[in-house]
Amino acid sequence: MVLPRWVRPAGLGLLCLLVVLAWAQAGVQGRLGGWTIGGGVAAVALCVAVDRLAPAWLAIAPAVLVPGAVVALTSADPGNIGGFVLVFCLGLMALGLPFVPGLVGWFVAVLVLVVLAITSRDAGWPNWIAGTSIIFWFCWAGRHRIELIERLHRAEAAASAAATVTERQRLAGDLHDIVAHTLAVTVLHLGGARLALAHEPGEAEAGIAEAERLARRSMTELRRVVRVLAEDSTDPADPIAAPQPSAADLPALLDEYRCAGLVLSASVAGDLPVVSLTTGLILYRLVREALANASRHAPGQPVEVRVRVSPDGAVSVLVANPCPAGNQRRTAGLGLRAMTDRVRMVDGQISAGLEGERWLVRAELPA
């Protein structure tokens, strides 16, 4: 348990003050002797040992000796102020020791007080039994509550850190998607413009202008993502969170790649609007990542996209392209890993790899 630094010195100082007051009371009553002085010194020394050894089990030895030292300090007189030393020591045990050693110390103290109550004619000892018991259990309950609060704070901090890491990983995936998609389409436009420059300068100029537009849009999106990554927390109202693409935006994505010069054969069977927003977002990003990979790893090769939407909103996707020899991917990059994580997040199925001479990406997205 984490305690402020001033607690232990203050507690030791209060303990010493109580012992001095007990000595003073015994001196006024003419009963100050070697046992009283020795008992006070022993009580302070034993409490220091308990504090230094806690929470080690070795502290149980000085803990069970404290009641005897206090009995010597009080000269077996329940009216002596030294009884407060015992109350204070049991509170220290409840706060500093593990439960079982502290419980042993409390049990020994109560046992000593019960023996005194039985053997002594003074009726004050039962009051000390009640006082020591109340203080011990109240201190233990307070310590238990503090430990629960500390555990809760640690759990909240761990959950917050995990949420931050997850959000940053998501933003890193978005950053990869933005860069991969924009560069793929920009390279296609610039390649077409280079080929048309000599014979169709107008088309070349239009291709360069479109590449410039895409680059500017990409820069704006990159600034948003980088700004969010640089902050300690993310704001749900941030522009990077809205609006998100959906299944209805898929035809526009395919047209964008066609206009950039990609040889694309696409078919969509079913009604795209019935696809849920979450599934539609994952579908859009999956196809976008697959097309970006195809244009980057197999430039100039035709790409086939097949999307089938069932009446309940489930989606099947196939993206295929020839994979030239010498350019066959062996491991999954960041984009494929992010694509796989997104599909599995909605309990979907995905596979990506070579089948013969073609690279195929297959996915099944539930409704």
C-alpha positions in Angstrom: 0.0 0.0 0.0 1.3 3.4 -0.9 1.4 5.8 2.0 2.6 9.5 2.1 6.2 9.8 3.3 5.2 11.8 6.4 2.9 9.1 7.8 5.6 6.8 9.2 7.7 9.5 10.9 4.6 11.1 12.3 3.4 7.8 13.6 6.7 7.1 15.3 6.7 10.5 16.8 3.2 10.0 18.2 4.2 6.6 19.6 7.1 8.2 21.4 4.9 10.9 22.8 2.5 8.4 24.2 5.3 6.5 25.8 6.6 9.7 27.4 3.2 10.5 28.7 2.8 7.1 30.2 6.1 7.5 31.9 5.0 10.9 33.2 1.8 9.5 34.5 3.6 6.6 36.2 6.1 9.0 37.8 3.3 11.2 39.2 1.7 8.1 40.7 5.1 7.0 42.1 5.2 3.8 40.0 7.9 4.7 37.5 10.4 1.8 37.6 12.7 -0.3 35.5 9.8 -2.4 34.1 7.9 0.7 33.0 10.9 2.3 31.4 11.9 -0.9 29.7 8.4 -1.7 28.5 8.2 1.8 26.8 11.5 1.4 25.1 10.7 -2.1 24.0 7.3 -1.0 22.6 8.9 1.7 20.5 11.7 -0.7 19.3 9.2 -3.5 18.4 7.0 -1.0 16.5 10.0 0.2 14.6 10.9 -3.5 13.8 7.3 -4.2 12.6 7.5 -1.1 10.3 10.9 -2.0 8.9 10.0 -5.7 8.3 6.5 -5.1 7.0 5.1 -6.8 4.9 7.6 -9.6 5.6 6.4 -12.5 7.7 9.3 -11.9 10.0 7.3 -9.0 11.5 5.0 -11.4 13.2 7.7 -12.0 15.9 7.9 -8.4 17.2 4.2 -8.1 16.7 3.3 -10.8 19.2 5.8 -9.3 21.8 4.2 -5.8 21.7 1.4 -6.7 24.2 3.9 -7.8 26.8 5.9 -4.7 26.4 2.8 -2.6 26.8 1.8 -4.5 30.0 5.2 -3.7 31.5 4.8 -0.1 30.4 1.4 0.2 32.1 2.4 -1.7 35.2 -0.7 -3.8 34.7 -2.8 -0.7 35.4 -5.7 -0.3 32.9 -5.9 3.4 33.8 -2.4 4.1 32.5 -2.2 6.0 29.3 0.2 3.4 28.0 -2.8 1.4 26.9 -3.1 3.8 24.0 0.3 2.5 22.9 -1.2 -0.9 22.4 -4.1 0.6 20.4 -1.7 2.5 18.3 0.5 -0.6 17.7 -2.4 -2.7 16.6 -3.5 0.0 14.1 0.0 0.0 12.7 -0.1 -3.8 12.3 -3.5 -3.6 10.5 -2.1 -0.9 8.1 1.4 -2.4 7.5 1.3 -6.1 7.9 -0.3 -8.8 5.8 -3.7 -9.9 7.1 -2.7 -13.1 8.8 0.4 -11.8 10.7 -1.6 -8.7 11.7 -4.5 -11.0 12.9 -2.0 -13.0 15.0 -0.8 -9.8 16.6 -4.4 -8.7 17.4 -5.2 -12.2 18.8 -2.2 -12.2 21.1 -3.0 -8.7 22.3 -6.6 -9.7 23.0 -5.5 -12.9 24.7 -3.1 -10.9 27.0 -5.9 -8.4 27.8 -8.4 -11.2 28.6 -5.9 -12.8 31.0 -5.4 -9.5 32.7 -9.2 -8.9 32.9 -9.6 -12.4 34.5 -6.7 -12.1 36.9 -7.1 -8.4 37.8 -9.8 -7.0 40.0 -9.8 -3.8 37.9 -12.8 -3.6 35.6 -11.0 -1.4 33.0 -9.4 -4.1 30.9 -12.6 -5.1 29.0 -12.7 -1.5 27.7 -9.2 -1.9 26.3 -10.2 -5.3 24.7 -13.1 -3.5 22.9 -10.8 -0.5 22.0 -8.0 -2.6 20.5 -10.5 -4.8 18.5 -12.3 -1.8 17.1 -9.1 0.0 16.1 -7.6 -3.1 14.5 -10.6 -4.0 12.4 -11.4 -0.4 11.4 -7.8 0.1 10.3 -7.8 -3.1 8.3 -11.0 -2.2 6.6 -9.6 1.2 5.7 -6.4 -0.4 4.3 -8.5 -2.9 2.3 -10.5 0.0 0.8 -7.4 1.9 -0.1 -5.9 -1.1 -1.8 -9.0 -1.6 -3.8 -8.9 2.0 -4.9 -5.3 1.7 -5.9 -6.0 -1.5 -7.9 -8.9 0.3 -9.6 -6.7 3.2 -10.5 -4.0 0.9 -11.9 -6.6 -1.0 -13.9 -8.0 2.2 -15.3 -4.5 3.4 -16.2 -3.8 0.1 -17.9 -7.1 0.2 -19.8 -6.4 3.8 -20.9 -3.0 2.9 -22.1 -4.3 -0.1 -24.0 -7.0 2.1 -25.6 -4.4 4.7 -26.6 -2.2 2.0 -28.2 -5.2 0.5 -30.0 -6.3 3.9 -31.3 -2.7 4.8 -32.4 -2.5 1.4 -34.2 -5.8 2.2 -36.0 -4.5 5.6 -37.0 -1.3 4.1 -38.2 -3.3 1.7 -40.4 -5.3 4.7 -41.7 -2.0 6.5 -42.5 -0.8 3.5 -44.4 -4.1 3.3 -46.4 -4.0 7.0 -47.3 -0.4 6.8 -48.5 -0.7 3.5 -50.3 -3.9 4.5 -52.1 -2.9 8.0 -53.1 0.6 7.0 -54.3 -0.9 4.1 -56.3 -3.4 6.3 -58.1 -0.9 9.2 -58.5 1.7 6.9 -60.1 -1.0 5.6 -62.5 -1.9 9.1 -63.5 1.7 10.2 -63.9 2.5 7.1 -65.9 -0.5 7.7 -68.3 0.5 11.4 -68.6 4.1 10.4 -69.5 2.9 8.1 -72.3 0.4 10.7 -73.6 2.7 13.7 -73.4 4.1 13.4 -76.9 0.8 12.7 -78.7 -2.0 13.9 -76.4 -0.7 16.9 -74.4 -4.2 17.7 -73.3 -4.7 14.3 -71.7 -1.3 14.5 -70.2 -2.1 17.8 -68.6 -5.4 16.4 -67.2 -3.6 13.4 -65.8 -1.0 15.6 -64.1 -3.7 17.9 -62.7 -5.6 14.9 -61.3 -2.3 13.6 -59.7 -1.8 17.1 -58.2 -5.3 17.1 -56.8 -4.9 13.7 -55.2 -1.6 14.7 -53.7 -3.1 17.8 -52.1 -6.0 15.8 -50.7 -3.6 13.2 -49.4 -1.5 15.9 -47.7 -4.6 17.3 -45.9 -5.6 13.8 -44.7 -2.0 13.1 -43.6 -1.9 16.3 -41.6 -5.0 15.3 -39.8 -3.7 11.8 -38.9 -0.3 13.1 -37.9 -1.9 15.7 -35.7 -4.0 13.1 -33.9 -1.0 10.8 -33.5 1.0 13.7 -32.0 -1.7 14.3 -29.3 -2.0 12.5 -26.0 -5.7 11.7 -26.6 -8.0 11.6 -29.6 -11.2 13.6 -29.9 -14.2 11.6 -31.4 -15.3 14.8 -33.1 -12.0 15.1 -35.0 -12.3 15.4 -38.8 -10.3 12.2 -39.2 -13.2 10.3 -37.7 -15.9 11.5 -40.0 -17.2 11.0 -42.6 -16.1 7.4 -43.2 -16.5 5.7 -46.5 -19.2 3.0 -46.9 -20.2 0.3 -49.3 -22.0 2.9 -51.4 -18.7 4.6 -52.1 -17.2 1.5 -53.7 -18.2 2.3 -57.3 -16.5 5.7 -57.0 -13.3 4.0 -55.8 -13.3 1.6 -58.7 -13.9 4.5 -61.2 -11.1 6.5 -59.6 -8.6 3.6 -60.4 -10.0 3.2 -63.9 -9.6 6.9 -64.6 -6.0 6.6 -63.3 -5.3 3.9 -66.0 -5.7 0.7 -64.1 -7.1 -2.1 -66.2 -9.9 -3.1 -64.0 -12.7 -5.6 -64.4 -15.3 -5.2 -61.7 -18.7 -6.6 -61.0 -21.0 -6.0 -58.0 -23.9 -8.4 -57.5 -26.5 -7.4 -55.0 -27.6 -4.2 -53.4 -24.8 -2.2 -51.7 -27.0 0.0 -49.6 -28.1 -3.0 -47.5 -24.6 -3.4 -46.2 -24.1 -2.1 -42.7 -21.9 0.9 -42.0 -19.2 -1.1 -40.3 -19.1 -3.9 -42.9 -19.2 -1.3 -45.7 -16.2 0.6 -44.2 -14.2 -2.6 -43.9 -15.3 -3.6 -47.5 -14.2 -0.2 -48.9 -10.8 -0.3 -47.2 -10.2 -3.9 -48.1 -10.8 -3.3 -51.8 -8.8 0.0 -51.7 -5.8 -1.8 -50.1 -6.0 -4.7 -52.5 -6.1 -2.3 -55.5 -3.2 -0.3 -54.2 -1.1 -3.5 -53.7 -2.0 -4.7 -57.2 -1.0 -1.4 -58.9 2.2 -1.3 -56.8 3.4 -4.9 -57.1 1.9 -5.8 -60.5 2.0 -2.6 -62.5 0.3 -2.8 -65.9 -1.5 -6.0 -65.1 -5.3 -6.4 -65.2 -7.1 -6.6 -61.9 -10.4 -8.4 -61.3 -12.8 -7.4 -58.5 -15.9 -9.4 -57.7 -18.3 -8.3 -54.9 -21.4 -10.2 -54.0 -23.9 -8.9 -51.5 -26.5 -11.2 -50.0 -30.0 -10.0 -49.1 -29.1 -9.9 -45.4 -26.1 -7.7 -46.0 -23.3 -10.3 -45.9 -20.5 -9.6 -48.4 -18.1 -11.9 -50.4 -15.1 -10.2 -52.0 -12.5 -11.4 -54.5 -9.7 -9.3 -55.8 -7.3 -11.0 -58.2 -4.4 -10.0 -60.4 -1.5 -11.7 -62.2 1.7 -11.7 -60.1 4.8 -11.3 -62.3 7.7 -13.6 -61.7 10.3 -12.1 -59.4 7.8 -9.9 -57.7 6.0 -12.5 -55.7 5.3 -11.4 -52.1 6.4 -13.9 -49.5 5.3 -12.1 -46.3 2.4 -9.9 -45.4 3.1 -6.2 -45.1 1.5 -3.6 -42.8 -1.4 -3.1 -45.2 -2.3 -6.8 -45.4 -2.0 -7.1 -41.6 -4.3 -4.2 -41.1 -6.7 -5.6 -43.6 -6.7 -8.9 -41.8 -7.3 -7.3 -38.4 -10.2 -5.3 -39.7 -11.9 -8.3 -41.2 -11.4 -10.4 -38.1 -12.7 -7.6 -36.0 -16.2 -8.3 -37.3 -15.7 -12.1 -37.2 -15.1 -12.3 -40.9 -12.8 -14.6 -42.9 -9.9 -13.5 -45.2 -7.1 -15.1 -47.1 -4.4 -13.5 -49.3 -1.8 -15.3 -51.3 -0.6 -16.8 -54.5 -2.7 -19.3 -56.3 -0.9 -20.4 -59.4 0.4 -17.2 -61.1 -2.3 -14.9 -59.6 -2.4 -13.1 -56.3 -5.9 -13.5 -54.8 -7.5 -11.8 -51.9 -10.7 -13.4 -50.7 -12.9 -12.2 -47.8 -16.2 -13.1 -46.3 -17.8 -10.3 -44.2 -20.9 -11.1 -42.1 -24.0 -8.9 -42.1 
